[in-house]
């Protein structure tokens, strides 16, 4: 077993690694936009002692995330290899995520807000789906994400079962460019988290969540009078005129989401802890009835459905009662392979590194 002083050195090493990563970050050119982060709000890595005389609190976090595709090796073996770039850096994904969350306690309720910004350190491409897979961002863009509002009820504990349950409600406001392109009006969600601790070291947790998204249109929309990358965040295809000057650019917006999560954390000596988490999320698009003479023979009317899994494992270190650090690997992908013949390993993407399904995150957070 490692001695306590050795474990302390490991924790301090995490802090040093984060500092080194931030110091070597390249210069930035700011531009406002958003990357929808499937990871959700930042976890509170540092939790200070509760002060009954102070109903308010503020948490701040800084994460540096590197996608698996940053380390992928690609080559161009075609006859045009000498004429065009080989795309060696096409899969780079490196960003910084800044977050701040003020909260206020009123009786049995806790109200909080989540604000976050993404500073891209590399260019990206494709659809803006998460901070792991990137998005149609230019190099070094600085993007403001959607604002989250949360209301949590007090935790209920069953003395007989030893299980704690915490219900909460959330609202997401469309303050990002991507959300406005989707014509998002509001995202309303509800969740229930369960937790039980065994032997004062092992904590098992589970959760249920459901969201409904409200949009002005069932498809993303752009203004045809605006030219530039700020106006285009999705692949063009299947476009149709919906009103003068505005067109739908294909695809359907999501209307519902239902998810389940399972997790376990184990306390280690010297303020270290290890954790592993798994989540399965189901998404449904709007039910569109376009079964008419103009519909393609390959198109299917009705409601679309998809599944995404999120698996993570990592270490965290509590520096003191206010500051904590973490090192985590997170994988966001579909549960099955593209040919639908086998299941993917949920905690690391072995199928293709260039997809950036797996990312490594080094973070530090503080609360007061």
Buried (B, 14 or more C-beta within 10 A) or exposed (E): EEEEEEBBEBBEEBBEBBEEBEEEBEEBEEBEBBBBBBBBBBBBBBBBEEEEEEEEBEBBBBBBBBBBBBEBEEEBEEEEEEEEEBEEEBBBBBBBBBBBBBBEBEEEEBBBBBBBBBBBBBBBEEBBBBBBBBBBBEBBBBBBBBBBEBBBBEEEEEEEEEBBBBBBBBBBBBBBBBBBBBBBEEBEBEBBBBBBBEEEEEBBBBBBBBBBBEBEBBBBBBEBEEEEEBEBBBEEEEBEEBEEEBBBBBBBBBBBBEBEBBBBBBBBEBBBBEBBBBBBBBBBBBEEEEEEEEEEEEEEEEBBEEEBBBBBBBBBBBBEEBBBBBBBBBBBBBEEEEEEEEEBEBBBBEBBBBBBBBBBBBBBBBBE
